[in-house]
Amino acid sequence: MILAIDLGSTSFKAAVVDGQLNVRAVGAHPIKHRFAAGGRVEIDAGEATASLQKAIRRAITSAGIRAAS
């Protein structure tokens, strides 16, 4: 099994892919942005970590596998 991760600008996504490169499941979770001075966009590191963990858990659970697999 392969766990693919996409850290996008609006959400973090994770996909579980099997040995034949078939996507078994996908999980996603939105991320919160803060707009700062000078046109910067900021993301809180704790919120980003939590969003990534939720996306990964959703993908693994949807694929019906254990993380140890």
PQR file of N, CA, C, O and H, with PARSE charges and radii, in Angstrom:
ATOM      1  N   MET A   1       0.839  -1.182   0.000 -0.4000 1.5000
ATOM      2  CA  MET A   1       0.000   0.000   0.000 -0.0000 2.0000
ATOM      3  C   MET A   1       0.885   1.247   0.000  0.5500 1.7000
ATOM      4  O   MET A   1       1.962   1.281   0.597 -0.5500 1.4000
ATOM      5  N   ILE A   2       0.393   2.246  -0.682 -0.4000 1.5000
ATOM      6  CA  ILE A   2       1.079   3.531  -0.748 -0.0000 2.0000
ATOM      7  C   ILE A   2       0.127   4.583  -0.205  0.5500 1.7000
ATOM      8  O   ILE A   2      -1.058   4.581  -0.538 -0.5500 1.4000
ATOM      9  H   ILE A   2      -0.481   2.219  -1.167  0.4000 1.0000
ATOM     10  N   LEU A   3       0.634   5.474   0.620 -0.4000 1.5000
ATOM     11  CA  LEU A   3      -0.153   6.606   1.095 -0.0000 2.0000
ATOM     12  C   LEU A   3       0.379   7.846   0.393  0.5500 1.7000
ATOM     13  O   LEU A   3       1.506   8.273   0.643 -0.5500 1.4000
ATOM     14  H   LEU A   3       1.597   5.476   0.889  0.4000 1.0000
ATOM     15  N   ALA A   4      -0.436   8.424  -0.488 -0.4000 1.5000
ATOM     16  CA  ALA A   4      -0.060   9.641  -1.207 -0.0000 2.0000
ATOM     17  C   ALA A   4      -0.701  10.837  -0.514  0.5500 1.7000
ATOM     18  O   ALA A   4      -1.861  10.773  -0.106 -0.5500 1.4000
ATOM     19  H   ALA A   4      -1.351   8.077  -0.692  0.4000 1.0000
ATOM     20  N   ILE A   5       0.047  11.922  -0.383 -0.4000 1.5000
ATOM     21  CA  ILE A   5      -0.435  13.108   0.331 -0.0000 2.0000
ATOM     22  C   ILE A   5      -0.317  14.328  -0.570  0.5500 1.7000
ATOM     23  O   ILE A   5       0.708  14.539  -1.219 -0.5500 1.4000
ATOM     24  H   ILE A   5       0.988  11.974  -0.715  0.4000 1.0000
ATOM     25  N   ASP A   6      -1.384  15.133  -0.603 -0.4000 1.5000
ATOM     26  CA  ASP A   6      -1.411  16.375  -1.378 -0.0000 2.0000
ATOM     27  C   ASP A   6      -1.700  17.519  -0.423  0.5500 1.7000
ATOM     28  O   ASP A   6      -2.798  17.606   0.127 -0.5500 1.4000
ATOM     29  H   ASP A   6      -2.217  14.961  -0.077  0.4000 1.0000
ATOM     30  N   LEU A   7      -0.730  18.391  -0.222 -0.4000 1.5000
ATOM     31  CA  LEU A   7      -0.914  19.557   0.638 -0.0000 2.0000
ATOM     32  C   LEU A   7      -1.322  20.724  -0.245  0.5500 1.7000
ATOM     33  O   LEU A   7      -0.492  21.545  -0.635 -0.5500 1.4000
ATOM     34  H   LEU A   7       0.162  18.319  -0.669  0.4000 1.0000
ATOM     35  N   GLY A   8      -2.605  20.788  -0.554 -0.4000 1.5000
ATOM     36  CA  GLY A   8      -3.125  21.814  -1.451 -0.0000 2.0000
ATOM     37  C   GLY A   8      -3.352  23.138  -0.751  0.5500 1.7000
ATOM     38  O   GLY A   8      -3.131  23.271   0.453 -0.5500 1.4000
ATOM     39  H   GLY A   8      -3.280  20.122  -0.237  0.4000 1.0000
ATOM     40  N   SER A   9      -3.793  24.103  -1.516 -0.4000 1.5000
ATOM     41  CA  SER A   9      -3.992  25.445  -0.967 -0.0000 2.0000
ATOM     42  C   SER A   9      -5.338  25.617  -0.283  0.5500 1.7000
ATOM     43  O   SER A   9      -5.504  26.549   0.504 -0.5500 1.4000
ATOM     44  H   SER A   9      -3.973  23.995  -2.494  0.4000 1.0000
ATOM     45  N   THR A  10      -6.314  24.740  -0.560 -0.4000 1.5000
ATOM     46  CA  THR A  10      -7.626  24.846   0.078 -0.0000 2.0000
ATOM     47  C   THR A  10      -7.951  23.656   0.954  0.5500 1.7000
ATOM     48  O   THR A  10      -8.792  23.756   1.848 -0.5500 1.4000
ATOM     49  H   THR A  10      -6.179  23.983  -1.200  0.4000 1.0000
ATOM     50  N   SER A  11      -7.296  22.525   0.710 -0.4000 1.5000
ATOM     51  CA  SER A  11      -7.503  21.355   1.554 -0.0000 2.0000
ATOM     52  C   SER A  11      -6.289  20.450   1.459  0.5500 1.7000
ATOM     53  O   SER A  11      -5.501  20.522   0.517 -0.5500 1.4000
ATOM     54  H   SER A  11      -6.613  22.444  -0.016  0.4000 1.0000
ATOM     55  N   PHE A  12      -6.163  19.597   2.464 -0.4000 1.5000
ATOM     56  CA  PHE A  12      -5.136  18.569   2.449 -0.0000 2.0000
ATOM     57  C   PHE A  12      -5.832  17.272   2.095  0.5500 1.7000
ATOM     58  O   PHE A  12      -6.908  16.976   2.615 -0.5500 1.4000
ATOM     59  H   PHE A  12      -6.804  19.538   3.230  0.4000 1.0000
ATOM     60  N   LYS A  13      -5.223  16.501   1.214 -0.4000 1.5000
ATOM     61  CA  LYS A  13      -5.820  15.262   0.738 -0.0000 2.0000
ATOM     62  C   LYS A  13      -4.836  14.114   0.905  0.5500 1.7000
ATOM     63  O   LYS A  13      -3.621  14.303   0.865 -0.5500 1.4000
ATOM     64  H   LYS A  13      -4.350  16.742   0.792  0.4000 1.0000
ATOM     65  N   ALA A  14      -5.390  12.917   1.095 -0.4000 1.5000
ATOM     66  CA  ALA A  14      -4.580  11.704   1.180 -0.0000 2.0000
ATOM     67  C   ALA A  14      -5.283  10.622   0.382  0.5500 1.7000
ATOM     68  O   ALA A  14      -6.512  10.564   0.350 -0.5500 1.4000
ATOM     69  H   ALA A  14      -6.378  12.764   1.127  0.4000 1.0000
ATOM     70  N   ALA A  15      -4.506   9.770  -0.260 -0.4000 1.5000
ATOM     71  CA  ALA A  15      -5.061   8.656  -1.019 -0.0000 2.0000
ATOM     72  C   ALA A  15      -4.293   7.387  -0.689  0.5500 1.7000
ATOM     73  O   ALA A  15      -3.076   7.415  -0.505 -0.5500 1.4000
ATOM     74  H   ALA A  15      -3.507   9.817  -0.234  0.4000 1.0000
ATOM     75  N   VAL A  16      -5.012   6.279  -0.616 -0.4000 1.5000
ATOM     76  CA  VAL A  16      -4.392   4.973  -0.438 -0.0000 2.0000
ATOM     77  C   VAL A  16      -4.395   4.302  -1.808  0.5500 1.7000
ATOM     78  O   VAL A  16      -5.440   4.168  -2.446 -0.5500 1.4000
ATOM     79  H   VAL A  16      -6.001   6.257  -0.765  0.4000 1.0000
ATOM     80  N   VAL A  17      -3.209   3.884  -2.248 -0.4000 1.5000
ATOM     81  CA  VAL A  17      -3.026   3.277  -3.564 -0.0000 2.0000
ATOM     82  C   VAL A  17      -2.455   1.870  -3.352  0.5500 1.7000
ATOM     83  O   VAL A  17      -1.537   1.680  -2.554 -0.5500 1.4000
ATOM     84  H   VAL A  17      -2.361   3.992  -1.730  0.4000 1.0000
ATOM     85  N   ASP A  18      -3.008   0.887  -4.075 -0.4000 1.5000
ATOM     86  CA  ASP A  18      -2.513  -0.483  -3.907 -0.0000 2.0000
ATOM     87  C   ASP A  18      -1.319  -0.754  -4.816  0.5500 1.7000
ATOM     88  O   ASP A  18      -0.875   0.132  -5.546 -0.5500 1.4000
ATOM     89  H   ASP A  18      -3.754   1.041  -4.723  0.4000 1.0000
ATOM     90  N   GLY A  19      -0.806  -1.966  -4.771 -0.4000 1.5000
ATOM     91  CA  GLY A  19       0.386  -2.346  -5.522 -0.0000 2.0000
ATOM     92  C   GLY A  19       0.218  -2.277  -7.025  0.5500 1.7000
ATOM     93  O   GLY A  19       1.211  -2.186  -7.747 -0.5500 1.4000
ATOM     94  H   GLY A  19      -1.167  -2.686  -4.177  0.4000 1.0000
ATOM     95  N   GLN A  20      -1.021  -2.319  -7.522 -0.4000 1.5000
ATOM     96  CA  GLN A  20      -1.291  -2.205  -8.958 -0.0000 2.0000
ATOM     97  C   GLN A  20      -1.617  -0.762  -9.350  0.5500 1.7000
ATOM     98  O   GLN A  20      -2.072  -0.502 -10.464 -0.5500 1.4000
ATOM     99  H   GLN A  20      -1.827  -2.394  -6.935  0.4000 1.0000
ATOM    100  N   LEU A  21      -1.381   0.165  -8.430 -0.4000 1.5000
ATOM    101  CA  LEU A  21      -1.606   1.608  -8.606 -0.0000 2.0000
ATOM    102  C   LEU A  21      -3.070   1.972  -8.778  0.5500 1.7000
ATOM    103  O   LEU A  21      -3.393   2.959  -9.438 -0.5500 1.4000
ATOM    104  H   LEU A  21      -1.011  -0.047  -7.525  0.4000 1.0000
ATOM    105  N   ASN A  22      -3.958   1.179  -8.186 -0.4000 1.5000
ATOM    106  CA  ASN A  22      -5.377   1.513  -8.136 -0.0000 2.0000
ATOM    107  C   ASN A  22      -5.636   2.320  -6.874  0.5500 1.7000
ATOM    108  O   ASN A  22      -5.192   1.939  -5.791 -0.5500 1.4000
ATOM    109  H   ASN A  22      -3.695   0.377  -7.650  0.4000 1.0000
ATOM    110  N   VAL A  23      -6.349   3.430  -7.004 -0.4000 1.5000
ATOM    111  CA  VAL A  23      -6.693   4.239  -5.837 -0.0000 2.0000
ATOM    112  C   VAL A  23      -7.785   3.505  -5.073  0.5500 1.7000
ATOM    113  O   VAL A  23      -8.880   3.280  -5.589 -0.5500 1.4000
ATOM    114  H   VAL A  23      -6.709   3.740  -7.884  0.4000 1.0000
ATOM    115  N   ARG A  24      -7.471   3.135  -3.841 -0.4000 1.5000
ATOM    116  CA  ARG A  24      -8.438   2.397  -3.004 -0.0000 2.0000
ATOM    117  C   ARG A  24      -9.366   3.332  -2.246  0.5500 1.7000
ATOM    118  O   ARG A  24     -10.533   3.008  -2.025 -0.5500 1.4000
ATOM    119  H   ARG A  24      -6.582   3.317  -3.422  0.4000 1.0000
ATOM    120  N   ALA A  25      -8.850   4.499  -1.844 -0.4000 1.5000
ATOM    121  CA  ALA A  25      -9.671   5.445  -1.086 -0.0000 2.0000
ATOM    122  C   ALA A  25      -8.982   6.802  -1.056  0.5500 1.7000
ATOM    123  O   ALA A  25      -7.765   6.914  -1.208 -0.5500 1.4000
ATOM    124  H   ALA A  25      -7.902   4.762  -2.024  0.4000 1.0000
ATOM    125  N   VAL A  26      -9.805   7.830  -0.854 -0.4000 1.5000
ATOM    126  CA  VAL A  26      -9.300   9.201  -0.756 -0.0000 2.0000
ATOM    127  C   VAL A  26      -9.942   9.852   0.458  0.5500 1.7000
ATOM    128  O   VAL A  26     -11.120   9.628   0.735 -0.5500 1.4000
ATOM    129  H   VAL A  26     -10.794   7.739  -0.731  0.4000 1.0000
ATOM    130  N   GLY A  27      -9.180  10.650   1.176 -0.4000 1.5000
ATOM    131  CA  GLY A  27      -9.703  11.440   2.285 -0.0000 2.0000
ATOM    132  C   GLY A  27      -9.234  12.871   2.115  0.5500 1.7000
ATOM    133  O   GLY A  27      -8.139  13.120   1.611 -0.5500 1.4000
ATOM    134  H   GLY A  27      -8.223  10.832   0.951  0.4000 1.0000
ATOM    135  N   ALA A  28     -10.066  13.810   2.537 -0.4000 1.5000
ATOM    136  CA  ALA A  28      -9.703  15.227   2.432 -0.0000 2.0000
ATOM    137  C   ALA A  28     -10.216  15.980   3.647  0.5500 1.7000
ATOM    138  O   ALA A  28     -11.180  15.567   4.293 -0.5500 1.4000
ATOM    139  H   ALA A  28     -10.956  13.608   2.947  0.4000 1.0000
ATOM    140  N   HIS A  29      -9.561  17.082   3.942 -0.4000 1.5000
ATOM    141  CA  HIS A  29     -10.008  17.962   5.025 -0.0000 2.0000
ATOM    142  C   HIS A  29      -9.594  19.384   4.674  0.5500 1.7000
ATOM    143  O   HIS A  29      -8.439  19.618   4.321 -0.5500 1.4000
ATOM    144  H   HIS A  29      -8.778  17.417   3.417  0.4000 1.0000
ATOM    145  N   PRO A  30     -10.524  20.344   4.767 -0.5600 1.5000
ATOM    146  CA  PRO A  30     -10.179  21.733   4.436  0.2800 2.0000
ATOM    147  C   PRO A  30      -9.212  22.333   5.449  0.5500 1.7000
ATOM    148  O   PRO A  30      -9.132  21.894   6.596 -0.5500 1.4000
ATOM    149  N   ILE A  31      -8.488  23.337   5.000 -0.4000 1.5000
ATOM    150  CA  ILE A  31      -7.590  24.064   5.897 -0.0000 2.0000
ATOM    151  C   ILE A  31      -8.048  25.514   5.991  0.5500 1.7000
ATOM    152  O   ILE A  31      -8.601  26.069   5.042 -0.5500 1.4000
ATOM    153  H   ILE A  31      -8.553  23.693   4.068  0.4000 1.0000
ATOM    154  N   LYS A  32      -7.809  26.111   7.146 -0.4000 1.5000
ATOM    155  CA  LYS A  32      -8.215  27.499   7.381 -0.0000 2.0000
ATOM    156  C   LYS A  32      -7.051  28.428   7.055  0.5500 1.7000
ATOM    157  O   LYS A  32      -5.911  28.182   7.448 -0.5500 1.4000
ATOM    158  H   LYS A  32      -7.359  25.659   7.917  0.4000 1.0000
ATOM    159  N   HIS A  33      -7.357  29.486   6.339 -0.4000 1.5000
ATOM    160  CA  HIS A  33      -6.358  30.489   5.973 -0.0000 2.0000
ATOM    161  C   HIS A  33      -6.605  31.780   6.745  0.5500 1.7000
ATOM    162  O   HIS A  33      -7.734  32.086   7.131 -0.5500 1.4000
ATOM    163  H   HIS A  33      -8.283  29.686   6.019  0.4000 1.0000
ATOM    164  N   ARG A  34      -5.552  32.511   6.956 -0.4000 1.5000
ATOM    165  CA  ARG A  34      -5.648  33.874   7.493 -0.0000 2.0000
ATOM    166  C   ARG A  34      -4.915  34.774   6.510  0.5500 1.7000
ATOM    167  O   ARG A  34      -3.794  34.481   6.093 -0.5500 1.4000
ATOM    168  H   ARG A  34      -4.636  32.262   6.643  0.4000 1.0000
ATOM    169  N   PHE A  35      -5.558  35.860   6.153 -0.4000 1.5000
ATOM    170  CA  PHE A  35      -4.931  36.795   5.234 -0.0000 2.0000
ATOM    171  C   PHE A  35      -4.218  37.871   6.044  0.5500 1.7000
ATOM    172  O   PHE A  35      -4.831  38.551   6.867 -0.5500 1.4000
ATOM    173  H   PHE A  35      -6.468  36.097   6.492  0.4000 1.0000
ATOM    174  N   ALA A  36      -2.928  38.016   5.804 -0.4000 1.5000
ATOM    175  CA  ALA A  36      -2.093  38.939   6.556 -0.0000 2.0000
ATOM    176  C   ALA A  36      -1.701  40.120   5.678  0.5500 1.7000
ATOM    177  O   ALA A  36      -2.009  40.162   4.487 -0.5500 1.4000
ATOM    178  H   ALA A  36      -2.431  37.464   5.135  0.4000 1.0000
ATOM    179  N   ALA A  37      -1.025  41.065   6.287 -0.4000 1.5000
ATOM    180  CA  ALA A  37      -0.575  42.254   5.571 -0.0000 2.0000
ATOM    181  C   ALA A  37       0.329  41.877   4.404  0.5500 1.7000
ATOM    182  O   ALA A  37       1.022  40.860   4.445 -0.5500 1.4000
ATOM    183  H   ALA A  37      -0.775  41.030   7.254  0.4000 1.0000
ATOM    184  N   GLY A  38       0.316  42.688   3.385 -0.4000 1.5000
ATOM    185  CA  GLY A  38       1.193  42.477   2.252 -0.0000 2.0000
ATOM    186  C   GLY A  38       0.741  41.364   1.320  0.5500 1.7000
ATOM    187  O   GLY A  38       1.513  40.909   0.476 -0.5500 1.4000
ATOM    188  H   GLY A  38      -0.247  43.513   3.351  0.4000 1.0000
ATOM    189  N   GLY A  39      -0.502  40.922   1.465 -0.4000 1.5000
ATOM    190  CA  GLY A  39      -1.018  39.883   0.592 -0.0000 2.0000
ATOM    191  C   GLY A  39      -0.601  38.471   0.974  0.5500 1.7000
ATOM    192  O   GLY A  39      -0.823  37.526   0.217 -0.5500 1.4000
ATOM    193  H   GLY A  39      -1.129  41.291   2.151  0.4000 1.0000
ATOM    194  N   ARG A  40       0.005  38.330   2.152 -0.4000 1.5000
ATOM    195  CA  ARG A  40       0.421  36.992   2.592 -0.0000 2.0000
ATOM    196  C   ARG A  40      -0.786  36.178   3.045  0.5500 1.7000
ATOM    197  O   ARG A  40      -1.788  36.725   3.506 -0.5500 1.4000
ATOM    198  H   ARG A  40       0.185  39.098   2.767  0.4000 1.0000
ATOM    199  N   VAL A  41      -0.669  34.874   2.905 -0.4000 1.5000
ATOM    200  CA  VAL A  41      -1.666  33.942   3.419 -0.0000 2.0000
ATOM    201  C   VAL A  41      -0.968  33.071   4.445  0.5500 1.7000
ATOM    202  O   VAL A  41       0.083  32.492   4.168 -0.5500 1.4000
ATOM    203  H   VAL A  41       0.145  34.430   2.530  0.4000 1.0000
ATOM    204  N   GLU A  42      -1.554  32.977   5.633 -0.4000 1.5000
ATOM    205  CA  GLU A  42      -0.940  32.207   6.710 -0.0000 2.0000
ATOM    206  C   GLU A  42      -1.827  31.043   7.107  0.5500 1.7000
ATOM    207  O   GLU A  42      -3.054  31.140   7.072 -0.5500 1.4000
ATOM    208  H   GLU A  42      -2.407  33.447   5.859  0.4000 1.0000
ATOM    209  N   ILE A  43      -1.193  29.940   7.486 -0.4000 1.5000
ATOM    210  CA  ILE A  43      -1.885  28.766   7.987 -0.0000 2.0000
ATOM    211  C   ILE A  43      -1.238  28.395   9.316  0.5500 1.7000
ATOM    212  O   ILE A  43      -0.016  28.265   9.392 -0.5500 1.4000
ATOM    213  H   ILE A  43      -0.196  29.862   7.515  0.4000 1.0000
ATOM    214  N   ASP A  44      -2.036  28.226  10.353 -0.4000 1.5000
ATOM    215  CA  ASP A  44      -1.529  27.836  11.659 -0.0000 2.0000
ATOM    216  C   ASP A  44      -0.963  26.414  11.577  0.5500 1.7000
ATOM    217  O   ASP A  44      -1.617  25.511  11.054 -0.5500 1.4000
ATOM    218  H   ASP A  44      -3.028  28.332  10.291  0.4000 1.0000
ATOM    219  N   ALA A  45       0.237  26.222  12.089 -0.4000 1.5000
ATOM    220  CA  ALA A  45       0.899  24.911  11.986 -0.0000 2.0000
ATOM    221  C   ALA A  45       0.107  23.819  12.700  0.5500 1.7000
ATOM    222  O   ALA A  45       0.025  22.696  12.203 -0.5500 1.4000
ATOM    223  H   ALA A  45       0.768  26.955  12.514  0.4000 1.0000
ATOM    224  N   GLY A  46      -0.465  24.124  13.834 -0.4000 1.5000
ATOM    225  CA  GLY A  46      -1.260  23.130  14.566 -0.0000 2.0000
ATOM    226  C   GLY A  46      -2.513  22.734  13.806  0.5500 1.7000
ATOM    227  O   GLY A  46      -2.874  21.558  13.764 -0.5500 1.4000
ATOM    228  H   GLY A  46      -0.399  25.037  14.238  0.4000 1.0000
ATOM    229  N   GLU A  47      -3.179  23.716  13.204 -0.4000 1.5000
ATOM    230  CA  GLU A  47      -4.371  23.424  12.409 -0.0000 2.0000
ATOM    231  C   GLU A  47      -4.009  22.632  11.155  0.5500 1.7000
ATOM    232  O   GLU A  47      -4.755  21.743  10.744 -0.5500 1.4000
ATOM    233  H   GLU A  47      -2.886  24.671  13.238  0.4000 1.0000
ATOM    234  N   ALA A  48      -2.872  22.951  10.550 -0.4000 1.5000
ATOM    235  CA  ALA A  48      -2.430  22.227   9.359 -0.0000 2.0000
ATOM    236  C   ALA A  48      -2.146  20.769   9.700  0.5500 1.7000
ATOM    237  O   ALA A  48      -2.527  19.869   8.953 -0.5500 1.4000
ATOM    238  H   ALA A  48      -2.266  23.674  10.884  0.4000 1.0000
ATOM    239  N   THR A  49      -1.486  20.539  10.813 -0.4000 1.5000
ATOM    240  CA  THR A  49      -1.184  19.169  11.241 -0.0000 2.0000
ATOM    241  C   THR A  49      -2.469  18.391  11.508  0.5500 1.7000
ATOM    242  O   THR A  49      -2.593  17.239  11.094 -0.5500 1.4000
ATOM    243  H   THR A  49      -1.176  21.271  11.420  0.4000 1.0000
ATOM    244  N   ALA A  50      -3.422  19.012  12.195 -0.4000 1.5000
ATOM    245  CA  ALA A  50      -4.692  18.348  12.489 -0.0000 2.0000
ATOM    246  C   ALA A  50      -5.456  18.036  11.208  0.5500 1.7000
ATOM    247  O   ALA A  50      -6.041  16.958  11.093 -0.5500 1.4000
ATOM    248  H   ALA A  50      -3.321  19.948  12.531  0.4000 1.0000
ATOM    249  N   SER A  51      -5.466  18.947  10.248 -0.4000 1.5000
ATOM    250  CA  SER A  51      -6.155  18.713   8.977 -0.0000 2.0000
ATOM    251  C   SER A  51      -5.518  17.559   8.216  0.5500 1.7000
ATOM    252  O   SER A  51      -6.222  16.727   7.645 -0.5500 1.4000
ATOM    253  H   SER A  51      -4.991  19.822  10.341  0.4000 1.0000
ATOM    254  N   LEU A  52      -4.202  17.506   8.207 -0.4000 1.5000
ATOM    255  CA  LEU A  52      -3.508  16.422   7.522 -0.0000 2.0000
ATOM    256  C   LEU A  52      -3.818  15.077   8.183  0.5500 1.7000
ATOM    257  O   LEU A  52      -4.064  14.087   7.493 -0.5500 1.4000
ATOM    258  H   LEU A  52      -3.630  18.182   8.671  0.4000 1.0000
ATOM    259  N   GLN A  53      -3.807  15.042   9.515 -0.4000 1.5000
ATOM    260  CA  GLN A  53      -4.110  13.802  10.225 -0.0000 2.0000
ATOM    261  C   GLN A  53      -5.525  13.324   9.913  0.5500 1.7000
ATOM    262  O   GLN A  53      -5.750  12.127   9.735 -0.5500 1.4000
ATOM    263  H   GLN A  53      -3.607  15.846  10.076  0.4000 1.0000
ATOM    264  N   LYS A  54      -6.478  14.250   9.846 -0.4000 1.5000
ATOM    265  CA  LYS A  54      -7.862  13.871   9.541 -0.0000 2.0000
ATOM    266  C   LYS A  54      -7.988  13.332   8.128  0.5500 1.7000
ATOM    267  O   LYS A  54      -8.705  12.356   7.907 -0.5500 1.4000
ATOM    268  H   LYS A  54      -6.295  15.222   9.991  0.4000 1.0000
ATOM    269  N   ALA A  55      -7.311  13.939   7.169 -0.4000 1.5000
ATOM    270  CA  ALA A  55      -7.353  13.461   5.791 -0.0000 2.0000
ATOM    271  C   ALA A  55      -6.759  12.061   5.692  0.5500 1.7000
ATOM    272  O   ALA A  55      -7.311  11.201   5.006 -0.5500 1.4000
ATOM    273  H   ALA A  55      -6.729  14.732   7.348  0.4000 1.0000
ATOM    274  N   ILE A  56      -5.645  11.828   6.370 -0.4000 1.5000
ATOM    275  CA  ILE A  56      -4.998  10.511   6.347 -0.0000 2.0000
ATOM    276  C   ILE A  56      -5.898   9.464   6.989  0.5500 1.7000
ATOM    277  O   ILE A  56      -6.078   8.377   6.440 -0.5500 1.4000
ATOM    278  H   ILE A  56      -5.197  12.527   6.927  0.4000 1.0000
ATOM    279  N   ARG A  57      -6.464   9.785   8.148 -0.4000 1.5000
ATOM    280  CA  ARG A  57      -7.351   8.825   8.817 -0.0000 2.0000
ATOM    281  C   ARG A  57      -8.543   8.474   7.937  0.5500 1.7000
ATOM    282  O   ARG A  57      -8.931   7.309   7.853 -0.5500 1.4000
ATOM    283  H   ARG A  57      -6.318  10.668   8.595  0.4000 1.0000
ATOM    284  N   ARG A  58      -9.129   9.478   7.277 -0.4000 1.5000
ATOM    285  CA  ARG A  58     -10.278   9.219   6.399 -0.0000 2.0000
ATOM    286  C   ARG A  58      -9.908   8.290   5.259  0.5500 1.7000
ATOM    287  O   ARG A  58     -10.669   7.381   4.929 -0.5500 1.4000
ATOM    288  H   ARG A  58      -8.814  10.425   7.345  0.4000 1.0000
ATOM    289  N   ALA A  59      -8.759   8.504   4.658 -0.4000 1.5000
ATOM    290  CA  ALA A  59      -8.325   7.652   3.534 -0.0000 2.0000
ATOM    291  C   ALA A  59      -8.081   6.229   4.001  0.5500 1.7000
ATOM    292  O   ALA A  59      -8.527   5.282   3.353 -0.5500 1.4000
ATOM    293  H   ALA A  59      -8.140   9.243   4.927  0.4000 1.0000
ATOM    294  N   ILE A  60      -7.386   6.062   5.107 -0.4000 1.5000
ATOM    295  CA  ILE A  60      -7.070   4.730   5.606 -0.0000 2.0000
ATOM    296  C   ILE A  60      -8.336   3.994   6.030  0.5500 1.7000
ATOM    297  O   ILE A  60      -8.507   2.814   5.724 -0.5500 1.4000
ATOM    298  H   ILE A  60      -7.023   6.831   5.634  0.4000 1.0000
ATOM    299  N   THR A  61      -9.216   4.692   6.733 -0.4000 1.5000
ATOM    300  CA  THR A  61     -10.475   4.078   7.171 -0.0000 2.0000
ATOM    301  C   THR A  61     -11.336   3.700   5.978  0.5500 1.7000
ATOM    302  O   THR A  61     -11.902   2.608   5.949 -0.5500 1.4000
ATOM    303  H   THR A  61      -9.077   5.650   6.982  0.4000 1.0000
ATOM    304  N   SER A  62     -11.445   4.580   4.998 -0.4000 1.5000
ATOM    305  CA  SER A  62     -12.251   4.300   3.800 -0.0000 2.0000
ATOM    306  C   SER A  62     -11.703   3.131   3.005  0.5500 1.7000
ATOM    307  O   SER A  62     -12.463   2.404   2.367 -0.5500 1.4000
ATOM    308  H   SER A  62     -10.985   5.468   5.022  0.4000 1.0000
ATOM    309  N   ALA A  63     -10.387   2.943   3.037 -0.4000 1.5000
ATOM    310  CA  ALA A  63      -9.778   1.835   2.313 -0.0000 2.0000
ATOM    311  C   ALA A  63      -9.973   0.503   3.040  0.5500 1.7000
ATOM    312  O   ALA A  63      -9.743  -0.564   2.471 -0.5500 1.4000
ATOM    313  H   ALA A  63      -9.770   3.534   3.555  0.4000 1.0000
ATOM    314  N   GLY A  64     -10.396   0.577   4.288 -0.4000 1.5000
ATOM    315  CA  GLY A  64     -10.628  -0.637   5.062 -0.0000 2.0000
ATOM    316  C   GLY A  64      -9.358  -1.352   5.471  0.5500 1.7000
ATOM    317  O   GLY A  64      -9.341  -2.576   5.604 -0.5500 1.4000
ATOM    318  H   GLY A  64     -10.583   1.444   4.750  0.4000 1.0000
ATOM    319  N   ILE A  65      -8.289  -0.586   5.672 -0.4000 1.5000
ATOM    320  CA  ILE A  65      -7.027  -1.191   6.097 -0.0000 2.0000
ATOM    321  C   ILE A  65      -6.594  -0.623   7.436  0.5500 1.7000
ATOM    322  O   ILE A  65      -7.097   0.406   7.889 -0.5500 1.4000
ATOM    323  H   ILE A  65      -8.304   0.408   5.564  0.4000 1.0000
ATOM    324  N   ARG A  66      -5.658  -1.310   8.052 -0.4000 1.5000
ATOM    325  CA  ARG A  66      -5.055  -0.803   9.279 -0.0000 2.0000
ATOM    326  C   ARG A  66      -3.811  -0.020   8.902  0.5500 1.7000
ATOM    327  O   ARG A  66      -3.170  -0.324   7.896 -0.5500 1.4000
ATOM    328  H   ARG A  66      -5.250  -2.145   7.684  0.4000 1.0000
ATOM    329  N   ALA A  67      -3.468   0.967   9.681 -0.4000 1.5000
ATOM    330  CA  ALA A  67      -2.291   1.786   9.384 -0.0000 2.0000
ATOM    331  C   ALA A  67      -1.029   0.933   9.293  0.5500 1.7000
ATOM    332  O   ALA A  67      -0.116   1.272   8.539 -0.5500 1.4000
ATOM    333  H   ALA A  67      -3.989   1.215  10.498  0.4000 1.0000
ATOM    334  N   ALA A  68      -0.958  -0.163  10.043 -0.4000 1.5000
ATOM    335  CA  ALA A  68       0.229  -1.031  10.014 -0.0000 2.0000
ATOM    336  C   ALA A  68       0.389  -1.718   8.657  0.5500 1.7000
ATOM    337  O   ALA A  68       1.488  -2.153   8.312 -0.5500 1.4000
ATOM    338  H   ALA A  68      -1.699  -0.438  10.655  0.4000 1.0000
ATOM    339  N   SER A  69      -0.694  -1.819   7.887 -0.4000 1.5000
ATOM    340  CA  SER A  69      -0.603  -2.449   6.562 -0.0000 2.0000
ATOM    341  C   SER A  69       0.197  -1.600   5.604  0.5500 1.7000
ATOM    342  O   SER A  69       0.374  -1.976   4.446 -0.5500 1.4000
ATOM    343  H   SER A  69      -1.586  -1.466   8.167  0.4000 1.0000
TER
END
